[in-house]
Amino acid sequence: MIALVDEHPHLGVEPVLRELNIASSTYYRWRQAEKEPRARRRQDAELTEKIRQVHADSDGIYGSPRVRAVLKREGVHVNRKRVERLTAPGQPDRDQPSPEQGLHSPGPGRRSGP
């Protein structure tokens, strides 16, 4: 919907929204969200950096349960599932490690499990 308005500025925002039966407040909220990330996204970005640091400090050994335990000891209370989501291979905001080797997989020369 935003792309439609952007592609055809001559039509005007209000007539397009009326035709699509979308409230103008919804449109402007979406536009604002594009410019300014939500608090949750900012928190996720900060938390992802902390998770990467804990993971790096463990030489790539710690998975999400241990990472969460370390964060908890440091006073960062976070749900296990959120840690898993932020460390999942293919996470769009991550730049390392590669999707082929997520934080859950063992490092080079290491085996998973006991």
KOLGU-82546 format. One record per residue (C-alpha): residue in three letters; x, y, z. Coordinates in steps of 0.2 Angstrom, whole numbers, plus 5000, padded with zeros to 4 digits. Layout:
REM KOLGU-82546
ALAXYZ;...
***
This chain:
REM KOLGU-82546
MET500050005000;ILE501450125004;ALA502350074988;LEU500750114978;VAL500650294986;ASP502450314982;GLU502350254964;HIS500850374961;PRO501050534970;HIS499950624958;LEU498450524965;GLY498650594982;VAL498650494999;GLU496850515005;PRO495950464989;VAL497050304988;LEU496750265006;ARG494950285004;GLU494850174989;LEU495850044998;ASN494750065013;ILE496250095025;ALA496250225038;SER497450375036;SER498050345053;THR498650175049;TYR499550245034;TYR500450375043;ARG500950255057;TRP501750135044;ARG502650285037;GLN503250335054;ALA503850155058;GLU504950165042;LYS505850315048;GLU505950275067;PRO506250095073;ARG505150035087;ALA505850015104;ARG505749825102;ARG506949835087;ARG508149945096;GLN508149835111;ASP508349685100;ALA509849765091;GLU510649805108;LEU510349635115;THR511049555099;GLU512649645102;LYS512749575120;ILE512349405114;ARG513749405101;GLN514949465114;VAL514449325126;HIS514549205112;ALA516249265107;ASP516949265125;SER516449085125;ASP517549045110;GLY515849005101;ILE515448865112;TYR513948935122;GLY512248905114;SER510649005119;PRO510348925136;ARG512048965142;VAL512049135134;ARG510449175143;ALA511149115159;VAL512649235157;LEU511549375152;LYS510449345168;ARG512049345179;GLU512449515171;GLY510749585175;VAL509949565158;HIS508349475160;VAL507849395143;ASN506749255138;ARG507549095131;LYS506549105115;ARG507049285112;VAL508849235113;GLU508549095101;ARG507649205089;LEU509049335089;THR510349195087;ALA509449095074;PRO510349065057;GLY509649175044;GLN509149315056;PRO509049465044;ASP509949595055;ARG511449485059;ASP513049505049;GLN514049365058;PRO514249225061;SER513649165044;PRO511949085041;GLU512848915038;GLN513548925056;GLY512348995068;LEU512649025086;HIS511948855090;SER513148755079;PRO514848695086;GLY516348795080;PRO517648725069;GLY518548565075;ARG517148545089;ARG515848415090;SER514048445096;GLY513448355112;PRO514448265125;
***
